[in-house]
Amino acid sequence: MTVQKASINQICAAAGAVLLLLSAAFLALLYRLTENMAAIWCTLVFLLLVLLCAAFLIAALRGKLTGFAGGLCGLLDEMAAGNMELPELEAEESLFYKINHRLVRLYEMMGENRRNIARERAELQELISDIAHQVKTPISNLKMVNATLLEESVPEEKRREFLQAAGGQLDKLDFLMQAMIKTSRLETGVISLEKKQQPIYDTLAAALGGILLGAEKKQIEVRVDCGEELCVSHDRKWTGEALFNLLDNAIKYTPAGGRINVSAENREMYLKIDIADTGMGIAEQNQGAIFKRFYREERARDAEGIGIGLYLAREIITMQGGYILVSSSPGQGSTFSVFLPRR
């Protein structure tokens, strides 16, 4: 039997047997040297007391160790089940307190990990549900157009209309996928924002370049007031994406002949960019929801878009330490204010 494989009971029994043998050997040696029975009896009583104390100490330690092991197993079982809060022992410098203290910290970490996993799973399920809902309509339309062209003989003019409609649905799917890819990359940290101190003028000019054609088609006047010397710490590519989404949103919901004013100014801690339009406006009760993914007001259902531009804009600005505020009233237009920290 090796020490590694021996149980606590076996070790205690072996230790007791060794002590008894040593005591008997010592008494025999003492008797041979002294032949004094009184000394032998006194020594025997002393050894018995020592053995009793040792037995009591071993039993106490064994009980303490067994109780702690049982409690530890129970705590580990409860931790695995995740249905309890570990009790904190009174602060004392002991091995049991240190182990229990670390178990509490471990349990808290496990609980936080479980909550994070549950939250990420819920977000993933919501994202999948949103994507499925958004792609259902264009896919159904594409199937209908495809079936019509395959099964029926249609005039060339009608055929061209069907193909143009299919192209529009494909463009919508492509836009949706691109937007979702950008959003997922930002949320998962695949793309990191590289901020550096640089003029906001060039970033804003690039964003404006993407909406000028749409503004021209609707005869919307775009006014810009931004000094070339205004600098702020930002990622040019992604900040331009956020500003483009805000400007594109203004173009979509501003009627023909309307006006969009863009201005930038330095504040004490932030650079503020205002994008004001003369569109339909947003009801106060809906202003907190417009930044949700795929959210669209009932009045805006007929307008082009899928409701992800504002969500993406807020994510980009927030990841740079900034924020977006909206001020709007129905029929009075909207003003989106972007605040970027100057340092």
TORKOL-4160 file (C-alpha; in steps of 0.2 Angstrom, whole numbers, padded with zeros to 4 digits, m for minus):
343
<pt num="1" X="0000" Y="0000" Z="0000"/>
<pt num="2" X="0008" Y="0017" Z="m0005"/>
<pt num="3" X="0005" Y="0033" Z="0004"/>
<pt num="4" X="m0003" Y="0041" Z="m0011"/>
<pt num="5" X="m0016" Y="0027" Z="m0012"/>
<pt num="6" X="m0020" Y="0025" Z="0007"/>
<pt num="7" X="m0036" Y="0032" Z="0014"/>
<pt num="8" X="m0036" Y="0044" Z="0029"/>
<pt num="9" X="m0042" Y="0030" Z="0040"/>
<pt num="10" X="m0028" Y="0019" Z="0035"/>
<pt num="11" X="m0015" Y="0032" Z="0038"/>
<pt num="12" X="m0022" Y="0036" Z="0055"/>
<pt num="13" X="m0022" Y="0017" Z="0060"/>
<pt num="14" X="m0005" Y="0015" Z="0054"/>
<pt num="15" X="0001" Y="0030" Z="0064"/>
<pt num="16" X="m0007" Y="0024" Z="0079"/>
<pt num="17" X="0001" Y="0006" Z="0077"/>
<pt num="18" X="0018" Y="0014" Z="0075"/>
<pt num="19" X="0016" Y="0025" Z="0091"/>
<pt num="20" X="0010" Y="0009" Z="0101"/>
<pt num="21" X="0025" Y="m0001" Z="0095"/>
<pt num="22" X="0037" Y="0014" Z="0099"/>
<pt num="23" X="0029" Y="0016" Z="0116"/>
<pt num="24" X="0031" Y="m0003" Z="0120"/>
<pt num="25" X="0049" Y="m0003" Z="0114"/>
<pt num="26" X="0053" Y="0012" Z="0125"/>
<pt num="27" X="0045" Y="0004" Z="0140"/>
<pt num="28" X="0055" Y="m0012" Z="0138"/>
<pt num="29" X="0071" Y="m0003" Z="0136"/>
<pt num="30" X="0068" Y="0008" Z="0151"/>
<pt num="31" X="0064" Y="m0008" Z="0162"/>
<pt num="32" X="0080" Y="m0016" Z="0156"/>
<pt num="33" X="0090" Y="m0001" Z="0161"/>
<pt num="34" X="0082" Y="0004" Z="0177"/>
<pt num="35" X="0071" Y="m0011" Z="0183"/>
<pt num="36" X="0061" Y="0001" Z="0193"/>
<pt num="37" X="0043" Y="m0003" Z="0191"/>
<pt num="38" X="0037" Y="0014" Z="0199"/>
<pt num="39" X="0046" Y="0023" Z="0185"/>
<pt num="40" X="0039" Y="0011" Z="0172"/>
<pt num="41" X="0021" Y="0015" Z="0178"/>
<pt num="42" X="0024" Y="0034" Z="0178"/>
<pt num="43" X="0031" Y="0033" Z="0161"/>
<pt num="44" X="0017" Y="0022" Z="0155"/>
<pt num="45" X="0004" Y="0034" Z="0161"/>
<pt num="46" X="0013" Y="0048" Z="0153"/>
<pt num="47" X="0014" Y="0039" Z="0136"/>
<pt num="48" X="m0005" Y="0035" Z="0138"/>
<pt num="49" X="m0009" Y="0053" Z="0140"/>
<pt num="50" X="0002" Y="0058" Z="0126"/>
<pt num="51" X="m0006" Y="0044" Z="0115"/>
<pt num="52" X="m0024" Y="0050" Z="0120"/>
<pt num="53" X="m0019" Y="0068" Z="0116"/>
<pt num="54" X="m0012" Y="0063" Z="0099"/>
<pt num="55" X="m0028" Y="0052" Z="0096"/>
<pt num="56" X="m0039" Y="0067" Z="0100"/>
<pt num="57" X="m0029" Y="0079" Z="0089"/>
<pt num="58" X="m0029" Y="0067" Z="0075"/>
<pt num="59" X="m0048" Y="0064" Z="0077"/>
<pt num="60" X="m0051" Y="0083" Z="0078"/>
<pt num="61" X="m0041" Y="0086" Z="0062"/>
<pt num="62" X="m0049" Y="0072" Z="0053"/>
<pt num="63" X="m0066" Y="0078" Z="0058"/>
<pt num="64" X="m0061" Y="0096" Z="0052"/>
<pt num="65" X="m0054" Y="0090" Z="0036"/>
<pt num="66" X="m0069" Y="0078" Z="0032"/>
<pt num="67" X="m0081" Y="0092" Z="0036"/>
<pt num="68" X="m0072" Y="0104" Z="0025"/>
<pt num="69" X="m0071" Y="0091" Z="0011"/>
<pt num="70" X="m0089" Y="0088" Z="0012"/>
<pt num="71" X="m0094" Y="0106" Z="0012"/>
<pt num="72" X="m0082" Y="0109" Z="m0002"/>
<pt num="73" X="m0090" Y="0096" Z="m0013"/>
<pt num="74" X="m0107" Y="0103" Z="m0008"/>
<pt num="75" X="m0102" Y="0120" Z="m0013"/>
<pt num="76" X="m0095" Y="0114" Z="m0030"/>
<pt num="77" X="m0111" Y="0105" Z="m0034"/>
<pt num="78" X="m0121" Y="0120" Z="m0030"/>
<pt num="79" X="m0109" Y="0131" Z="m0041"/>
<pt num="80" X="m0111" Y="0119" Z="m0055"/>
<pt num="81" X="m0130" Y="0120" Z="m0053"/>
<pt num="82" X="m0129" Y="0139" Z="m0053"/>
<pt num="83" X="m0143" Y="0140" Z="m0040"/>
<pt num="84" X="m0135" Y="0148" Z="m0025"/>
<pt num="85" X="m0125" Y="0162" Z="m0018"/>
<pt num="86" X="m0109" Y="0156" Z="m0008"/>
<pt num="87" X="m0108" Y="0162" Z="0010"/>
<pt num="88" X="m0093" Y="0173" Z="0015"/>
<pt num="89" X="m0084" Y="0166" Z="0030"/>
<pt num="90" X="m0078" Y="0179" Z="0043"/>
<pt num="91" X="m0062" Y="0186" Z="0039"/>
<pt num="92" X="m0048" Y="0176" Z="0046"/>
<pt num="93" X="m0030" Y="0171" Z="0041"/>
<pt num="94" X="m0034" Y="0152" Z="0038"/>
<pt num="95" X="m0033" Y="0140" Z="0024"/>
<pt num="96" X="m0051" Y="0137" Z="0025"/>
<pt num="97" X="m0055" Y="0155" Z="0023"/>
<pt num="98" X="m0043" Y="0158" Z="0009"/>
<pt num="99" X="m0050" Y="0143" Z="m0001"/>
<pt num="100" X="m0068" Y="0149" Z="0002"/>
<pt num="101" X="m0064" Y="0167" Z="m0002"/>
<pt num="102" X="m0057" Y="0161" Z="m0019"/>
<pt num="103" X="m0072" Y="0150" Z="m0022"/>
<pt num="104" X="m0083" Y="0165" Z="m0020"/>
<pt num="105" X="m0073" Y="0175" Z="m0032"/>
<pt num="106" X="m0073" Y="0160" Z="m0044"/>
<pt num="107" X="m0092" Y="0158" Z="m0042"/>
<pt num="108" X="m0095" Y="0176" Z="m0046"/>
<pt num="109" X="m0084" Y="0175" Z="m0062"/>
<pt num="110" X="m0094" Y="0160" Z="m0067"/>
<pt num="111" X="m0110" Y="0169" Z="m0064"/>
<pt num="112" X="m0104" Y="0184" Z="m0074"/>
<pt num="113" X="m0099" Y="0173" Z="m0088"/>
<pt num="114" X="m0116" Y="0164" Z="m0089"/>
<pt num="115" X="m0125" Y="0181" Z="m0089"/>
<pt num="116" X="m0113" Y="0187" Z="m0104"/>
<pt num="117" X="m0116" Y="0170" Z="m0113"/>
<pt num="118" X="m0135" Y="0172" Z="m0111"/>
<pt num="119" X="m0135" Y="0190" Z="m0116"/>
<pt num="120" X="m0124" Y="0186" Z="m0132"/>
<pt num="121" X="m0136" Y="0172" Z="m0136"/>
<pt num="122" X="m0151" Y="0183" Z="m0134"/>
<pt num="123" X="m0143" Y="0196" Z="m0145"/>
<pt num="124" X="m0138" Y="0183" Z="m0158"/>
<pt num="125" X="m0156" Y="0176" Z="m0158"/>
<pt num="126" X="m0163" Y="0194" Z="m0160"/>
<pt num="127" X="m0151" Y="0197" Z="m0175"/>
<pt num="128" X="m0155" Y="0181" Z="m0184"/>
<pt num="129" X="m0174" Y="0185" Z="m0182"/>
<pt num="130" X="m0171" Y="0202" Z="m0188"/>
<pt num="131" X="m0161" Y="0196" Z="m0203"/>
<pt num="132" X="m0174" Y="0183" Z="m0207"/>
<pt num="133" X="m0188" Y="0196" Z="m0206"/>
<pt num="134" X="m0179" Y="0208" Z="m0217"/>
<pt num="135" X="m0174" Y="0196" Z="m0231"/>
<pt num="136" X="m0191" Y="0187" Z="m0232"/>
<pt num="137" X="m0200" Y="0201" Z="m0242"/>
<pt num="138" X="m0186" Y="0203" Z="m0256"/>
<pt num="139" X="m0183" Y="0184" Z="m0258"/>
<pt num="140" X="m0202" Y="0181" Z="m0260"/>
<pt num="141" X="m0203" Y="0195" Z="m0273"/>
<pt num="142" X="m0188" Y="0188" Z="m0282"/>
<pt num="143" X="m0196" Y="0170" Z="m0282"/>
<pt num="144" X="m0212" Y="0178" Z="m0289"/>
<pt num="145" X="m0203" Y="0187" Z="m0303"/>
<pt num="146" X="m0193" Y="0172" Z="m0307"/>
<pt num="147" X="m0208" Y="0160" Z="m0308"/>
<pt num="148" X="m0218" Y="0173" Z="m0319"/>
<pt num="149" X="m0203" Y="0174" Z="m0331"/>
<pt num="150" X="m0201" Y="0155" Z="m0332"/>
<pt num="151" X="m0219" Y="0150" Z="m0333"/>
<pt num="152" X="m0228" Y="0163" Z="m0343"/>
<pt num="153" X="m0224" Y="0172" Z="m0359"/>
<pt num="154" X="m0223" Y="0191" Z="m0356"/>
<pt num="155" X="m0221" Y="0205" Z="m0368"/>
<pt num="156" X="m0203" Y="0212" Z="m0369"/>
<pt num="157" X="m0208" Y="0228" Z="m0361"/>
<pt num="158" X="m0216" Y="0219" Z="m0346"/>
<pt num="159" X="m0201" Y="0208" Z="m0345"/>
<pt num="160" X="m0190" Y="0223" Z="m0343"/>
<pt num="161" X="m0201" Y="0229" Z="m0329"/>
<pt num="162" X="m0200" Y="0213" Z="m0320"/>
<pt num="163" X="m0181" Y="0213" Z="m0322"/>
<pt num="164" X="m0180" Y="0230" Z="m0316"/>
<pt num="165" X="m0190" Y="0225" Z="m0301"/>
<pt num="166" X="m0179" Y="0210" Z="m0298"/>
<pt num="167" X="m0164" Y="0222" Z="m0299"/>
<pt num="168" X="m0171" Y="0233" Z="m0286"/>
<pt num="169" X="m0174" Y="0218" Z="m0274"/>
<pt num="170" X="m0157" Y="0212" Z="m0277"/>
<pt num="171" X="m0150" Y="0230" Z="m0273"/>
<pt num="172" X="m0160" Y="0229" Z="m0257"/>
<pt num="173" X="m0153" Y="0212" Z="m0252"/>
<pt num="174" X="m0135" Y="0218" Z="m0256"/>
<pt num="175" X="m0138" Y="0234" Z="m0245"/>
<pt num="176" X="m0145" Y="0224" Z="m0231"/>
<pt num="177" X="m0130" Y="0211" Z="m0231"/>
<pt num="178" X="m0117" Y="0225" Z="m0232"/>
<pt num="179" X="m0125" Y="0234" Z="m0218"/>
<pt num="180" X="m0126" Y="0219" Z="m0207"/>
<pt num="181" X="m0108" Y="0214" Z="m0211"/>
<pt num="182" X="m0102" Y="0232" Z="m0206"/>
<pt num="183" X="m0113" Y="0231" Z="m0190"/>
<pt num="184" X="m0107" Y="0213" Z="m0185"/>
<pt num="185" X="m0089" Y="0218" Z="m0188"/>
<pt num="186" X="m0090" Y="0233" Z="m0177"/>
<pt num="187" X="m0099" Y="0224" Z="m0163"/>
<pt num="188" X="m0087" Y="0209" Z="m0163"/>
<pt num="189" X="m0072" Y="0220" Z="m0163"/>
<pt num="190" X="m0066" Y="0213" Z="m0180"/>
<pt num="191" X="m0064" Y="0231" Z="m0186"/>
<pt num="192" X="m0055" Y="0242" Z="m0174"/>
<pt num="193" X="m0057" Y="0261" Z="m0175"/>
<pt num="194" X="m0040" Y="0270" Z="m0178"/>
<pt num="195" X="m0043" Y="0288" Z="m0171"/>
<pt num="196" X="m0031" Y="0302" Z="m0174"/>
<pt num="197" X="m0031" Y="0321" Z="m0174"/>
<pt num="198" X="m0037" Y="0327" Z="m0191"/>
<pt num="199" X="m0048" Y="0339" Z="m0199"/>
<pt num="200" X="m0067" Y="0335" Z="m0199"/>
<pt num="201" X="m0069" Y="0345" Z="m0215"/>
<pt num="202" X="m0062" Y="0331" Z="m0227"/>
<pt num="203" X="m0072" Y="0318" Z="m0218"/>
<pt num="204" X="m0088" Y="0328" Z="m0219"/>
<pt num="205" X="m0085" Y="0332" Z="m0238"/>
<pt num="206" X="m0083" Y="0313" Z="m0241"/>
<pt num="207" X="m0099" Y="0310" Z="m0233"/>
<pt num="208" X="m0108" Y="0324" Z="m0242"/>
<pt num="209" X="m0101" Y="0317" Z="m0259"/>
<pt num="210" X="m0112" Y="0301" Z="m0256"/>
<pt num="211" X="m0129" Y="0311" Z="m0255"/>
<pt num="212" X="m0127" Y="0325" Z="m0268"/>
<pt num="213" X="m0135" Y="0315" Z="m0282"/>
<pt num="214" X="m0150" Y="0310" Z="m0271"/>
<pt num="215" X="m0152" Y="0328" Z="m0266"/>
<pt num="216" X="m0151" Y="0334" Z="m0284"/>
<pt num="217" X="m0164" Y="0322" Z="m0289"/>
<pt num="218" X="m0176" Y="0328" Z="m0276"/>
<pt num="219" X="m0170" Y="0346" Z="m0278"/>
<pt num="220" X="m0165" Y="0348" Z="m0260"/>
<pt num="221" X="m0154" Y="0362" Z="m0255"/>
<pt num="222" X="m0139" Y="0357" Z="m0245"/>
<pt num="223" X="m0130" Y="0371" Z="m0235"/>
<pt num="224" X="m0113" Y="0367" Z="m0226"/>
<pt num="225" X="m0104" Y="0378" Z="m0213"/>
<pt num="226" X="m0088" Y="0369" Z="m0208"/>
<pt num="227" X="m0071" Y="0378" Z="m0206"/>
<pt num="228" X="m0057" Y="0369" Z="m0214"/>
<pt num="229" X="m0047" Y="0372" Z="m0198"/>
<pt num="230" X="m0058" Y="0362" Z="m0186"/>
<pt num="231" X="m0049" Y="0346" Z="m0180"/>
<pt num="232" X="m0055" Y="0332" Z="m0169"/>
<pt num="233" X="m0048" Y="0315" Z="m0165"/>
<pt num="234" X="m0058" Y="0302" Z="m0175"/>
<pt num="235" X="m0057" Y="0288" Z="m0187"/>
<pt num="236" X="m0060" Y="0296" Z="m0205"/>
<pt num="237" X="m0067" Y="0281" Z="m0214"/>
<pt num="238" X="m0080" Y="0275" Z="m0200"/>
<pt num="239" X="m0085" Y="0293" Z="m0195"/>
<pt num="240" X="m0088" Y="0297" Z="m0213"/>
<pt num="241" X="m0099" Y="0281" Z="m0214"/>
<pt num="242" X="m0109" Y="0288" Z="m0198"/>
<pt num="243" X="m0111" Y="0305" Z="m0205"/>
<pt num="244" X="m0116" Y="0298" Z="m0222"/>
<pt num="245" X="m0130" Y="0288" Z="m0214"/>
<pt num="246" X="m0137" Y="0303" Z="m0205"/>
<pt num="247" X="m0136" Y="0313" Z="m0221"/>
<pt num="248" X="m0144" Y="0299" Z="m0231"/>
<pt num="249" X="m0158" Y="0298" Z="m0218"/>
<pt num="250" X="m0161" Y="0317" Z="m0220"/>
<pt num="251" X="m0162" Y="0315" Z="m0239"/>
<pt num="252" X="m0175" Y="0301" Z="m0238"/>
<pt num="253" X="m0187" Y="0309" Z="m0226"/>
<pt num="254" X="m0185" Y="0327" Z="m0233"/>
<pt num="255" X="m0198" Y="0331" Z="m0247"/>
<pt num="256" X="m0193" Y="0337" Z="m0264"/>
<pt num="257" X="m0188" Y="0356" Z="m0263"/>
<pt num="258" X="m0183" Y="0355" Z="m0245"/>
<pt num="259" X="m0167" Y="0360" Z="m0236"/>
<pt num="260" X="m0153" Y="0352" Z="m0226"/>
<pt num="261" X="m0141" Y="0363" Z="m0216"/>
<pt num="262" X="m0125" Y="0355" Z="m0210"/>
<pt num="263" X="m0114" Y="0365" Z="m0198"/>
<pt num="264" X="m0099" Y="0361" Z="m0187"/>
<pt num="265" X="m0092" Y="0370" Z="m0172"/>
<pt num="266" X="m0080" Y="0368" Z="m0158"/>
<pt num="267" X="m0086" Y="0366" Z="m0140"/>
<pt num="268" X="m0075" Y="0365" Z="m0124"/>
<pt num="269" X="m0074" Y="0346" Z="m0124"/>
<pt num="270" X="m0083" Y="0341" Z="m0140"/>
<pt num="271" X="m0084" Y="0345" Z="m0158"/>
<pt num="272" X="m0102" Y="0347" Z="m0163"/>
<pt num="273" X="m0109" Y="0343" Z="m0180"/>
<pt num="274" X="m0127" Y="0347" Z="m0183"/>
<pt num="275" X="m0137" Y="0340" Z="m0198"/>
<pt num="276" X="m0154" Y="0349" Z="m0199"/>
<pt num="277" X="m0168" Y="0345" Z="m0211"/>
<pt num="278" X="m0185" Y="0351" Z="m0216"/>
<pt num="279" X="m0192" Y="0333" Z="m0217"/>
<pt num="280" X="m0208" Y="0325" Z="m0209"/>
<pt num="281" X="m0200" Y="0326" Z="m0191"/>
<pt num="282" X="m0201" Y="0313" Z="m0177"/>
<pt num="283" X="m0213" Y="0311" Z="m0163"/>
<pt num="284" X="m0206" Y="0314" Z="m0146"/>
<pt num="285" X="m0211" Y="0296" Z="m0140"/>
<pt num="286" X="m0202" Y="0288" Z="m0154"/>
<pt num="287" X="m0186" Y="0298" Z="m0153"/>
<pt num="288" X="m0178" Y="0285" Z="m0141"/>
<pt num="289" X="m0182" Y="0270" Z="m0153"/>
<pt num="290" X="m0176" Y="0277" Z="m0169"/>
<pt num="291" X="m0158" Y="0271" Z="m0166"/>
<pt num="292" X="m0164" Y="0253" Z="m0163"/>
<pt num="293" X="m0159" Y="0240" Z="m0177"/>
<pt num="294" X="m0172" Y="0239" Z="m0191"/>
<pt num="295" X="m0184" Y="0251" Z="m0182"/>
<pt num="296" X="m0195" Y="0262" Z="m0193"/>
<pt num="297" X="m0209" Y="0273" Z="m0189"/>
<pt num="298" X="m0226" Y="0269" Z="m0197"/>
<pt num="299" X="m0226" Y="0285" Z="m0207"/>
<pt num="300" X="m0210" Y="0280" Z="m0215"/>
<pt num="301" X="m0214" Y="0263" Z="m0220"/>
<pt num="302" X="m0216" Y="0269" Z="m0239"/>
<pt num="303" X="m0199" Y="0277" Z="m0239"/>
<pt num="304" X="m0184" Y="0268" Z="m0245"/>
<pt num="305" X="m0173" Y="0260" Z="m0232"/>
<pt num="306" X="m0172" Y="0246" Z="m0220"/>
<pt num="307" X="m0170" Y="0255" Z="m0203"/>
<pt num="308" X="m0151" Y="0251" Z="m0199"/>
<pt num="309" X="m0142" Y="0267" Z="m0204"/>
<pt num="310" X="m0146" Y="0277" Z="m0188"/>
<pt num="311" X="m0141" Y="0261" Z="m0178"/>
<pt num="312" X="m0125" Y="0260" Z="m0186"/>
<pt num="313" X="m0121" Y="0278" Z="m0185"/>
<pt num="314" X="m0124" Y="0278" Z="m0166"/>
<pt num="315" X="m0113" Y="0262" Z="m0164"/>
<pt num="316" X="m0098" Y="0271" Z="m0173"/>
<pt num="317" X="m0100" Y="0287" Z="m0164"/>
<pt num="318" X="m0102" Y="0278" Z="m0147"/>
<pt num="319" X="m0086" Y="0268" Z="m0150"/>
<pt num="320" X="m0076" Y="0284" Z="m0152"/>
<pt num="321" X="m0082" Y="0291" Z="m0135"/>
<pt num="322" X="m0095" Y="0302" Z="m0143"/>
<pt num="323" X="m0114" Y="0302" Z="m0144"/>
<pt num="324" X="m0129" Y="0308" Z="m0155"/>
<pt num="325" X="m0144" Y="0319" Z="m0149"/>
<pt num="326" X="m0160" Y="0322" Z="m0159"/>
<pt num="327" X="m0171" Y="0336" Z="m0158"/>
<pt num="328" X="m0187" Y="0335" Z="m0169"/>
<pt num="329" X="m0206" Y="0338" Z="m0170"/>
<pt num="330" X="m0218" Y="0331" Z="m0182"/>
<pt num="331" X="m0219" Y="0342" Z="m0197"/>
<pt num="332" X="m0205" Y="0353" Z="m0191"/>
<pt num="333" X="m0190" Y="0343" Z="m0197"/>
<pt num="334" X="m0176" Y="0335" Z="m0187"/>
<pt num="335" X="m0159" Y="0340" Z="m0181"/>
<pt num="336" X="m0146" Y="0326" Z="m0177"/>
<pt num="337" X="m0132" Y="0333" Z="m0167"/>
<pt num="338" X="m0115" Y="0322" Z="m0167"/>
<pt num="339" X="m0103" Y="0325" Z="m0152"/>
<pt num="340" X="m0085" Y="0319" Z="m0154"/>
<pt num="341" X="m0073" Y="0321" Z="m0140"/>
<pt num="342" X="m0059" Y="0333" Z="m0146"/>
<pt num="343" X="m0045" Y="0323" Z="m0137"/>
